Amino acid sequence: MDSGCGLPQPVAARTDENGRGLSLVESCSDTWSVHDYTDKDSGVTGKAVWFTLNPPAAAP
C-alpha cells in the first residue's frame, strides 16, 4: 500500500527511469483503478492500484 498523499496518476516517464509504473499498467491492462483505504477515524492511510487482464479470445 502507498501512504503518500493524493491518488496515483500516470505521468510522462523521466530520463532517470522513474514514473513508468502506472503507464506500464495502463498500457498492459484492460482496466485499472485505485482503491483508497484511508480511514481517518482509525488512523489508517493508504491506497492500492488494481488492474484486470482479460484473456485473449480462443482461436476458432
C-alpha positions as CSV (number, residue, x, y, z in Angstrom):
1,M,0.0,0.0,0.0
2,D,1.0,3.6,-0.7
3,S,0.6,6.0,2.2
4,G,1.6,9.1,0.2
5,C,-0.9,11.9,-0.2
6,G,-3.0,12.2,-3.4
7,L,-4.1,9.5,-5.8
8,P,-1.6,8.0,-8.3
9,Q,-1.8,9.2,-11.9
10,P,0.1,8.1,-15.0
11,V,2.9,10.6,-15.8
12,A,5.4,11.0,-18.6
13,A,8.5,9.0,-17.9
14,R,11.5,10.9,-16.9
15,T,15.1,10.3,-18.2
16,D,16.1,8.8,-14.8
17,E,13.7,5.9,-15.5
18,N,11.2,6.9,-12.7
19,G,7.5,7.4,-13.3
20,R,6.9,4.5,-15.7
21,G,4.8,2.2,-13.3
22,L,1.3,3.4,-14.0
23,S,2.0,4.0,-17.7
24,L,3.0,0.3,-18.0
25,V,-0.1,-0.8,-16.0
26,E,-2.3,1.3,-18.2
27,S,-0.7,0.0,-21.5
28,C,-0.8,-3.7,-20.5
29,S,-4.1,-4.0,-18.7
30,D,-7.7,-3.8,-19.8
31,T,-8.8,-1.7,-16.8
32,W,-7.2,-0.3,-13.7
33,S,-8.1,2.0,-10.9
34,V,-7.1,3.0,-7.3
35,H,-8.7,1.8,-4.1
36,D,-8.3,4.4,-1.3
37,Y,-8.0,2.7,2.1
38,T,-7.9,5.9,4.1
39,D,-10.0,5.7,7.3
40,K,-9.2,8.8,9.4
41,D,-11.3,7.6,12.4
42,S,-9.0,4.6,12.8
43,G,-5.8,6.3,11.6
44,V,-5.4,4.2,8.5
45,T,-4.0,5.7,5.4
46,G,-3.1,4.1,2.1
47,K,-4.2,3.1,-1.3
48,A,-3.7,0.3,-3.7
49,V,-3.7,0.1,-7.5
50,W,-5.6,-2.8,-9.1
51,F,-5.9,-3.9,-12.7
52,T,-7.6,-6.6,-14.8
53,L,-6.3,-8.6,-17.7
54,N,-8.8,-10.3,-20.0
55,P,-7.7,-13.5,-21.6
56,P,-7.4,-13.4,-25.4
57,A,-10.3,-14.9,-27.4
58,A,-9.9,-18.6,-28.2
59,A,-8.8,-19.3,-31.7
60,P,-11.6,-20.9,-33.8
